[in-house]
Structure formats: C-alpha cells, structure tokens
Amino acid sequence: MLYNTLGKTGLKVSRLGFGTMRLPTINSNADIDKQEASEMLSYGIENGINIIDTAYPYHSAGIDGNGNSEKFLGEFLKENNLRDEILLQTKSPSWLIEKKTDFEYYLDIQLEKLQTDYIDLYLLHSLTVPDWNKVHDLEVLDFLDDCLSSGKIKHVGFSSHIEIDYLIEILDEYPKWEVALTQMNYLDEYYQSGVMGLNYLKEINMGSMVMEPLRGGRLVQNIPNEVQELWSTAEKKRTPVEWALQYLWNRNDVDCVFSGMNSLNQVKENVRIASIEDKISENDQELIREVARTYRTFLGNSCTRCGYCMPCPHGVDIINCLTEYNIAHMMQNPKASAMQYFTLIDDDSRADSCINCGECIPFCTQMLNIPEELQKVYEYFGSEFNHF
C-alpha cells in the first residue's frame, strides 16, 4: 500500500480509503451481510488500508435515516480490537440539524454506535448552500471548537457537492478546517467544485479526499463499445478500474480516494492497484480526456447550465434536475446520479414540481422545450428514491 500525508493534519493515510456506504447486503439496504463485510474490512486493513469512512445514514432503510453502517463498523472494530489501528471518519447529518443541541445529540449517538469515545475525522456531511447557512446560523463552528477541545473529535472537515465559489466561502469561514471530501473522477472535472476545488485545497494545504472515483461503479460496468474501443488503443493496457483510480492517483492534489466496495474481490483488486506506482503517459492522459468526451455524447439533452431559465417561478431547480439526468443518461443507468438527484435537490424543486407553464422556454439558449425535458427527468428517476 502507498501512503500520502493528509494535508495539514500531518496524518499518513493509505491512498485508498474504505468507504462503507455500499457494503454487501442480504435482503435490503439496511441488512448488511456482516460475514462478507467483515472479511472485506479484515483484508483491507491487513493489506494496508488505514482509514475508513462511514456516516449516520449509511445502510438505512431510507435515504437519510439512522443507518446500520456505523453500528456494524463499531461492532467489527471492537470484536477485532482494531479501533486504534485505523483512522475512523464519520459525518454529522447536517440536513437533520434543527437546533443547536442537535449537533451534540447526533454526535453522541454516533459515538455510541461506533463504540468509541473519539472520532479521528468528523465531517459536516454533504453540505449544500442552504444546509451550510442553517448550521452556520446554529453556531456549528462553536460546537466544533468544543469537540476539538474535549477530544471527542481529533480533526474536522466537511464533505460537499457544491460549486467552487461556495467551497471557497466555507473554507474561508473557519481556520480549523483540516480536510474536505469532494466528488471527483475523470468525468467530473467540471462538475460541482471539480478540478478547481482540488487545486484550491492543495494551495491551502487542506487534506484532500475524493469520493465517487468510479461514479458509483458506472465507469466500470456496461461500458459502451465506443469507450471500449478507445481503451484498446492505449499505450499501456489497463482495466477500467485501473484507469479510474490511477487517473486520480496521478494527480498531486488528491491525498486519499474512498471507494465504496461491496465484494471481497473488489477490495482485493483495489488494494492491488493502490499498491502500484503507475505513471500515466501524456498520450494516455489525452486518451482519458477522449473517453470523457465520448461519454458526453450520450447526454440526454444539450443543456449547458447557462442559467437563463432560472429562477423558475414555481421553484423547480431546472439546472440541477437536467444536470443529474444528463449524467445518469450518459452512464446509461439512473443509479449513476439518483443519489445526487434525491439528496441535493429539495423535494419541491425536483422535476415533478413543473406545472408546464412554459415561462422558461423563451430563455433557453439551446432551444430546449424545458417542461418536456423535465418530464423525461421525472420518468427517469421517479418521485421517490429506490435506486439502492
């Protein structure tokens, strides 16, 4: 296993982190296959993974309930006497916070589930602009100060799905931030904070961690023939997983990549790849860009996110509805972006809130019939999350 320094924390972390959002299950998302999941974690730790990521809602029956990932992980670490052998990262459910006392309420629940008296890295989870404004007004920074002083938390940060301007704004608010977890893969260079966000994190010596390196597995499953043909022309032959992971590890602004593995074979393959220095040539870097361009030919519509259609008089988040639809359509599977669609867009701002008034149509620079496109979005994702 190869290791990096996690920014200003000074921690040495395996460049492959173990994400526990997609552990193997038996009957439902909430029913973790404990035997297989334990084998996976044991193999990963024995072979050098030293950082594990979880969160309050992971492996819940719904999309944001009290999940079983933390509970399982706490049991596993205690039974195997491994708590002090790894760095444990979990996240505060910012969308559930309604009053100041909620911060400590949820942290105490998480400490109990994880069977520990401290968290190595505690992140505000999946910050959106409204959630950040809410928790900021509820004095979350004072709460983090208190937790750092008491030792309940060793290092603080946040995960986010926001644009670069808002990322910088949040980073500038609190000098004690040490880590940030953002979404990145070779398709997402200009999605959310993207490469500009990674560059900024590097500039300020912030620990830079990446999620969704395989876009929920979509970059390695059911690969279009056009993409397969491109990969076959590479100077050095790699598997789709190798292309996706080594693309990130060839960057100097990525300290740790979290992969949500759900089988022992996936753990073994990812550990193998993470243990190899694999310099990607300039020609193969250009090939990766060509693969990304080819994927984009499968977009569902020609929305450019110019924003002229906004604001919708009825509150529909037109831009992000079309963006998540385009990403899922590009990957030929709604699972590629369903989680983002249902968690990052408010209930009353999704596509099914469109009343077909047509006021947006004259403003579209791409001459899209936006209500018709929103109907496609609704038909594609549905009205409730059921894409586990």
C-alpha positions in Angstrom: 0.0 0.0 0.0 1.2 3.5 -0.8 0.5 6.4 1.6 0.2 10.2 1.4 0.2 13.0 4.0 -3.4 14.2 4.6 -2.7 18.0 4.2 -2.3 20.0 7.4 -3.4 17.1 9.6 0.0 15.5 9.2 -1.6 12.1 9.2 -0.2 9.4 7.0 -3.2 7.8 5.2 -3.4 5.0 2.7 -4.2 6.5 -0.6 -7.1 4.0 -0.9 -9.7 4.6 1.8 -12.5 2.1 2.7 -16.0 3.6 2.1 -18.8 1.8 3.9 -21.8 3.2 2.0 -22.1 0.2 -0.3 -21.3 -2.8 1.9 -22.8 -6.2 0.7 -26.4 -6.7 1.9 -28.7 -9.7 2.2 -32.3 -8.6 1.8 -32.4 -4.8 1.9 -30.0 -1.8 2.1 -30.3 -1.8 5.9 -29.4 -5.5 6.2 -25.6 -5.7 6.0 -24.1 -9.1 5.2 -21.9 -9.0 8.3 -19.8 -12.0 7.5 -18.8 -10.9 4.0 -18.4 -7.2 5.1 -16.1 -8.4 7.9 -13.9 -10.4 5.5 -13.6 -7.3 3.3 -12.6 -5.0 6.1 -10.2 -7.5 7.5 -8.5 -8.0 4.2 -8.3 -4.2 3.5 -6.8 -3.4 6.9 -4.4 -6.4 6.8 -3.2 -5.1 3.4 -2.6 -1.5 4.4 -5.9 0.4 4.4 -5.8 2.6 7.5 -8.7 5.0 7.0 -12.4 4.0 7.0 -15.3 6.3 6.1 -18.9 6.0 7.3 -21.8 8.3 8.1 -25.0 8.5 10.1 -27.4 7.4 7.3 -25.3 4.8 5.5 -27.2 1.5 5.2 -30.6 2.8 6.4 -33.9 1.6 5.1 -34.5 5.1 3.6 -32.2 7.6 2.1 -31.4 9.6 5.2 -32.4 7.6 8.2 -30.4 6.2 11.1 -28.3 3.7 9.2 -26.5 0.5 10.3 -23.1 1.1 8.8 -21.8 2.9 11.9 -23.2 0.2 14.2 -21.7 -2.6 12.2 -18.4 -0.9 12.0 -18.3 -0.3 15.7 -19.0 -4.0 16.4 -16.4 -5.1 13.9 -13.6 -2.8 15.3 -14.3 -3.8 18.9 -14.6 -7.5 18.2 -11.3 -7.5 16.3 -9.5 -5.0 18.6 -8.8 -2.7 15.7 -10.1 0.7 16.8 -6.6 2.1 17.5 -5.2 0.6 14.3 -7.3 2.7 11.9 -8.4 6.3 11.3 -12.1 6.5 11.7 -14.1 9.1 9.8 -17.8 9.8 10.1 -20.1 12.7 9.4 -22.7 14.9 11.1 -26.1 14.7 9.3 -26.3 18.4 8.6 -29.7 18.1 6.9 -31.3 16.8 10.2 -29.9 19.6 12.4 -32.7 21.9 13.5 -31.4 23.4 16.8 -28.0 23.9 18.4 -28.3 20.9 20.7 -28.8 18.6 17.8 -25.1 18.7 16.9 -24.1 17.0 20.2 -27.2 14.8 20.1 -26.2 13.2 16.9 -22.5 13.0 17.7 -23.3 11.1 20.9 -25.5 8.7 19.0 -22.6 8.1 16.6 -20.1 7.6 19.3 -22.3 5.0 20.9 -22.9 3.2 17.6 -19.2 3.2 16.8 -18.4 2.1 20.3 -15.7 4.7 20.7 -15.1 7.8 22.7 -13.5 9.8 19.9 -13.7 10.3 16.1 -10.4 10.8 14.2 -12.0 12.9 11.4 -15.5 14.3 11.8 -17.1 16.0 8.8 -20.2 18.0 8.2 -22.0 15.8 5.8 -22.9 16.6 2.2 -23.0 20.4 2.7 -25.3 22.3 0.3 -25.6 26.1 0.5 -28.9 26.0 2.4 -27.6 23.4 4.9 -24.4 25.4 5.4 -26.3 28.6 6.1 -28.5 26.8 8.5 -25.8 25.1 10.6 -23.6 28.2 10.5 -26.5 30.2 12.0 -26.9 27.5 14.6 -23.2 28.1 15.6 -21.8 24.8 14.4 -18.3 26.3 14.5 -18.6 26.8 18.3 -19.7 23.2 18.5 -16.6 22.0 16.6 -14.4 24.2 18.8 -15.8 22.5 21.9 -15.4 19.0 20.4 -11.8 19.6 19.5 -11.1 21.0 22.9 -12.7 18.0 24.7 -11.0 15.4 22.4 -14.2 13.9 21.1 -13.0 14.9 17.7 -9.4 15.0 16.5 -9.7 16.7 13.1 -12.6 18.5 11.4 -13.8 19.0 7.9 -16.7 18.7 5.6 -18.0 16.8 2.5 -19.8 18.8 -0.1 -21.5 18.7 -3.5 -21.2 22.4 -4.2 -19.7 24.8 -6.8 -16.2 26.1 -6.3 -17.3 29.6 -5.1 -19.3 28.2 -2.2 -16.5 25.7 -1.4 -14.0 28.6 -1.0 -16.6 30.6 1.0 -17.0 27.7 3.5 -13.2 27.1 3.7 -12.6 30.8 4.4 -15.1 30.8 7.3 -13.1 28.6 9.7 -9.3 28.4 10.1 -9.6 25.0 11.9 -10.8 23.1 8.8 -8.3 20.4 8.0 -9.9 18.1 5.4 -12.5 18.3 2.7 -14.2 15.4 0.8 -15.4 16.2 -2.7 -16.6 14.3 -5.7 -14.1 13.6 -8.5 -13.5 11.2 -11.4 -12.4 11.7 -15.0 -16.0 12.6 -16.0 -16.5 15.1 -13.2 -13.6 17.6 -13.7 -16.1 20.4 -14.2 -18.9 19.1 -12.1 -19.5 20.7 -8.7 -16.2 22.0 -7.4 -14.2 19.7 -9.7 -10.6 20.2 -10.5 -10.7 23.9 -9.4 -11.7 22.7 -6.0 -8.9 20.2 -5.8 -6.4 22.8 -6.9 -7.6 25.2 -4.2 -7.4 22.6 -1.5 -3.8 21.8 -2.5 -2.9 25.6 -2.4 -4.1 25.9 1.2 -2.7 22.6 2.4 -6.1 21.2 3.1 -6.4 17.4 3.3 -8.0 16.4 0.0 -10.2 13.3 -0.1 -12.2 12.1 -3.1 -15.5 10.2 -3.3 -17.2 8.6 -6.3 -14.0 7.7 -8.1 -16.0 5.1 -10.2 -19.2 7.2 -10.3 -21.0 4.6 -8.2 -19.5 1.8 -10.3 -20.8 3.1 -13.6 -17.3 3.7 -15.0 -16.6 0.0 -14.8 -19.9 -1.6 -15.7 -21.7 -2.0 -19.0 -19.0 0.1 -20.8 -20.2 1.3 -24.2 -18.5 -0.2 -27.2 -17.2 3.2 -28.3 -15.4 3.6 -25.0 -14.0 0.0 -25.0 -12.6 0.7 -28.5 -10.8 3.8 -27.2 -9.3 2.0 -24.2 -7.9 -0.7 -26.6 -5.8 1.9 -28.3 -3.9 2.9 -25.1 -0.1 2.8 -24.9 -0.4 0.7 -21.7 -3.4 -1.6 -21.3 -5.3 -1.1 -18.0 -8.6 -2.4 -16.7 -11.5 0.2 -16.3 -10.9 0.2 -12.6 -7.2 0.9 -13.1 -7.9 3.8 -15.4 -10.3 5.4 -13.0 -8.2 5.0 -9.8 -4.8 5.8 -11.4 -6.3 8.9 -13.0 -6.8 10.2 -9.5 -3.6 9.0 -8.0 -1.6 10.6 -10.9 -2.9 14.0 -9.5 -0.8 15.8 -6.9 -3.9 17.3 -5.3 -5.5 14.1 -4.2 -4.4 12.6 -0.8 -7.0 9.8 -0.4 -9.6 8.1 -2.6 -12.5 6.5 -0.9 -14.0 3.5 -2.7 -17.4 2.1 -1.7 -16.5 -1.5 -2.3 -19.2 -4.3 -2.0 -17.3 -7.5 -2.5 -14.1 -9.1 -1.4 -12.9 -9.3 -5.0 -13.3 -5.6 -5.3 -11.3 -5.0 -2.2 -8.5 -7.2 -3.4 -8.4 -5.5 -6.8 -8.4 -2.0 -5.4 -5.7 -2.8 -2.9 -3.6 -4.3 -5.6 -4.0 -1.1 -7.8 -3.4 1.2 -4.8 -0.1 -0.6 -4.1 1.4 0.2 -7.5 3.0 3.4 -8.8 1.6 3.7 -12.3 2.6 6.9 -14.2 0.1 7.7 -16.9 1.8 8.9 -20.1 0.8 12.2 -21.8 -0.8 10.2 -24.7 -2.8 8.1 -22.3 -3.9 11.2 -20.4 -5.3 12.6 -23.6 -7.0 9.2 -24.2 -8.7 9.6 -20.8 -10.0 13.0 -22.0 -11.2 11.5 -25.2 -13.1 8.8 -23.3 -14.7 11.5 -21.2 -15.7 13.4 -24.4 -17.2 10.2 -25.8 -19.3 9.5 -22.7 -20.7 13.0 -23.0 -22.1 12.2 -26.5 -24.6 10.1 -24.6 -26.1 13.1 -22.7 -29.8 13.2 -22.6 -30.1 16.8 -23.8 -28.0 19.8 -24.7 -28.4 21.9 -21.5 -25.2 24.0 -20.9 -26.2 25.2 -17.4 -26.2 28.8 -18.6 -28.9 29.6 -16.0 -31.0 31.9 -18.2 -34.1 29.7 -17.4 -33.7 30.4 -13.7 -35.3 31.2 -11.4 -38.3 29.1 -12.1 -41.5 30.9 -10.9 -42.6 27.7 -9.3 -39.3 26.8 -7.6 -38.1 24.0 -9.9 -34.3 23.6 -9.8 -34.2 23.3 -13.6 -30.4 23.3 -14.0 -29.6 20.6 -11.5 -32.5 18.5 -12.5 -31.2 18.4 -16.1 -27.6 18.0 -14.9 -28.3 14.9 -12.8 -30.5 13.5 -15.6 -27.7 14.1 -18.2 -25.1 12.4 -16.0 -27.3 9.3 -15.4 -28.3 9.2 -19.1 -24.6 9.5 -20.1 -23.8 6.5 -17.9 -26.9 4.7 -19.2 -28.2 4.0 -15.6 -30.3 6.1 -13.2 -28.2 4.8 -10.3 -25.3 6.9 -11.7 -26.9 10.1 -10.3 -30.1 9.1 -8.4 -28.4 9.7 -5.0 -27.4 13.2 -6.0 -30.9 13.9 -7.6 -32.8 13.0 -4.4 -30.4 14.3 -1.8 -29.1 17.6 -3.4 -32.4 18.8 -4.9 -35.2 19.7 -2.5 -38.4 17.7 -2.7 -40.4 20.7 -4.1 -37.7 21.6 -6.5 -37.5 18.4 -8.4 -38.8 17.8 -11.9 -42.3 16.6 -10.8 -43.0 20.1 -9.5 -43.0 21.5 -13.0 -46.6 22.6 -13.9 -45.7 23.1 -17.6 -46.3 26.9 -17.6 -43.7 27.3 -20.3 -42.3 30.6 -19.0 -38.7 29.2 -19.2 -38.8 28.1 -22.8 -38.1 31.5 -24.5 -34.9 31.9 -22.3 -33.2 28.6 -23.2 -30.1 29.3 -25.3 -30.3 25.7 -26.6 -33.9 26.0 -27.6 -35.0 23.1 -25.4 -38.6 22.5 -24.5 -37.7 22.6 -20.8 -41.1 21.2 -19.5 -40.8 18.3 -21.8 -37.2 17.7 -20.7 -38.3 17.8 -17.0 -41.0 15.3 -17.7 -38.2 13.0 -19.0 -36.3 13.6 -15.8 -39.3 12.6 -13.7 -40.0 9.5 -15.7 -36.3 8.5 -15.5 -35.8 8.9 -11.7 -39.4 8.7 -10.4 -40.6 10.6 -7.4 -39.0 8.5 -4.6 -35.5 7.1 -4.1 -35.5 3.4 -4.8 -32.1 3.0 -6.6 -30.1 1.1 -4.0 
